[in-house]
Structure formats: structure tokens, C-alpha cells
Amino acid sequence: MPDEATPAPPPLPLLYRPNGAAILERETGEIFVAERLNVKGAWQFPQGGVDSGEDLLAAFYRELEEEIGVKPQHVEIIETRSGYRYAFPKGRLKYGVYGGQEQTYYRCRFLGSDSDIRLDAHNQEFGRWRWIQPALFQLSWVPKFKREVYRQVFHDFYRIDLKD
């Protein structure tokens, strides 16, 4: 009787952690971007995952306050889009189960002033921030595994086709 190889078990499905991301926009049309504290040249939107017992909107507001000090009264949500997914590189898992994130983007009118933005409000993740016109955003600022999401977000919200 020939040796039959034991079939490999099917791979586990990739689980995506729900995540809320903020596009803060001033009346001038400029958007807020912040540079990662420990990664020079890595600019992004504030964003973060949903914790246990929390809904997506609560996580969105919590992350805004934790990452940049912006409180719910400083923003007005004007548009929401979801279903943006990316996988972490090299099979990395967050919390041992999540292989990526599924993001909901909240485009918000920023109602506060620049003094309401505090990068040191909690555990500081960003070193500096600025307002830019959406068309000036560069995909090279974002890690490769997130670029397709940013490309799609800029297309969906601003009809801008970012190039590598």
C-alpha cells in the first residue's frame, strides 16, 4: 500500500480587526495628516481599532482623543465609507488573531482650532502634524501594505488618483 501524504489542513481565514479612521477637513478643504513619532516621513490619518465592548463610533472618538487630543465636539461627521481592508505584512497577527484591519473612514469637518490638537494627549504616537490639500498627499508616506487603501480612500472621497 503506497504512503499517502496527510492532507494539510486548510488555512485559517484571515480575520480583520474593525478600525475607524479620521479624515479631518478644514473649511479651506485642507486635511489633517500626522507623522509617526518613530518613523520619519510616515504620514497618515488618525486611526485605531475597536476594543472589546466598544462599537465602531465609540472607538473612532476614543482614538481621535487618544492620538491627537481632538474631542467629539471638535468634529462633525459629514461622510462615512467602509470596507477598506489591508493585511499586515509577513503574516503578522495583532492580538494573536487579527491578520489585518478593516477600516471605516469618517470624513469630518474640523470645528476646533489648531490649539485643540494635542499630540501628547495620551501615549504619543505622532511627532508632528500639518494641514495639506488632498492632492498633495504622497503614497510614499504610507507603508506599502496600506497604500492600496489610501489610494482607494483618496479616490472615493476626493476623486483623486494618487500615483506611486
Secondary structure, DSSP 8 states (H G I E B T S, - for coil): --------------EEEEEEEEEEE-TTS-EEEEEETTSTT-EE--EEE--TT--HHHHHHHHHHHHH---GGGEEEEEEEEEEEEE-GGG--BTTTEEEEEEEEEEEEE-S-GGG--TTSSS--EEEEEEE-GGG--GGGS-HHHHHHHHHHHHHHH------
